[in-house]
């Protein structure tokens, strides 16, 4: 299948947001919108979006959240409610700027929590929800994994890995992730606070060896759904299934969306 890549910036009241769309010209199929993880951006999805577009024969769209990648700096006001805020305030102008009515929300890690919040807030528009390695609450394993990453990034030269993708925003990206999740004020966070429920079909993907969350997380996410739910647990898989087991993830997403006729 011929895939065309369309890069564009969408102006919002808080600054320009960078988006990339892998176009398939299959306009009758609902496009997939990808929401990245806490340190992620469009580029860090690597070749997964193009492969997903080709396999599902539908457009795939990714965007850099404000403060990340090529998008403008975050406008401030970062808080323990940042997941809910993304769905309520920042996602809408991006989605509307894409000139699409319906979409499939697919989020990795904290992007999965954001995708669930989007599904809950826009039930008429979100046709299906896919979460990958998403957290539903603050678990000891999550905090342990973040502390280990914090120590790793403190080593000389490690921050340069983030600067490659986020430029001068890299320090903010790292501190926003670490300081929020390790703060006392965030200890009681649960996904139910920003996504109290959603009716669209759900596919929850999780690696059994995920260093940031045990397999109870997809169970908690499924408990918020009132529609069809599917869970895919991947053996010998850590926090990035779409990189570690890309073929399995793409096949599962394709079969799920085909069955849901969306």
ZIPENOR-V822054 format. One line per field, one symbol per residue. phi: phi as a letter, one per 20 degrees, with the letter a starting at -180 (. if undefined). psi: psi as a letter, one per 40 degrees, with the letter a starting at -180 (. if undefined). burial: # if it has 16 or more other ideal C-beta (glycine too) atoms within 10 Angstrom, else .. A space follows every 10 residues. Layout:
# ZIPENOR-V822054
phi->???
psi->???
burial->???
This chain:
# ZIPENOR-V822054
phi->.edddcebdd fcfdpfdecc ceedmefeef fddedeefde agffflefgf fffffelbfc ccbefgocle fffffongbf efffffffdd fgffgffemc edbdeccdlf ffffffffff ecffdeeacc dcleedaedg fffffffffg fffffgnfff fffgddlfeg ffgfffffff fefffdgefc fgfdcfrbdf gcdddbefdg fdrfffffff fffeeddfcc ccddflcdec gfdfcgffff fffffffffe lc
psi->hhhhhhhihh hieeihhhih hhheegeeih ihhhhiadea iddeebeddd dddddefiih hiihiheibe iiiheiehie fddddddddd ddddddeefi diihhhihbd dddddddddd dgdedhdihh ihfiieihid dddddddddd ddeeiheddd dddddebeed dddddddddd deideedeii dddegeiiei ihhhhhhdfh eehieedddd ddeeieahii hhhhifhbeg deddfddddd ddddddddde f.
burial->..#.....## .#.#..#### ####.....# ########## #####..### ####.#.### ########## ##.#.....# .######..# #..##.##.# ..######## ########## ##..###### ########.. ##..##..## ..#.....#. .#..##..## .###.###.# #....#..#. ##.##..#.# #######..# .##...##.# ##.##...## .#.#..#### ###.##..## .##..##..# .#
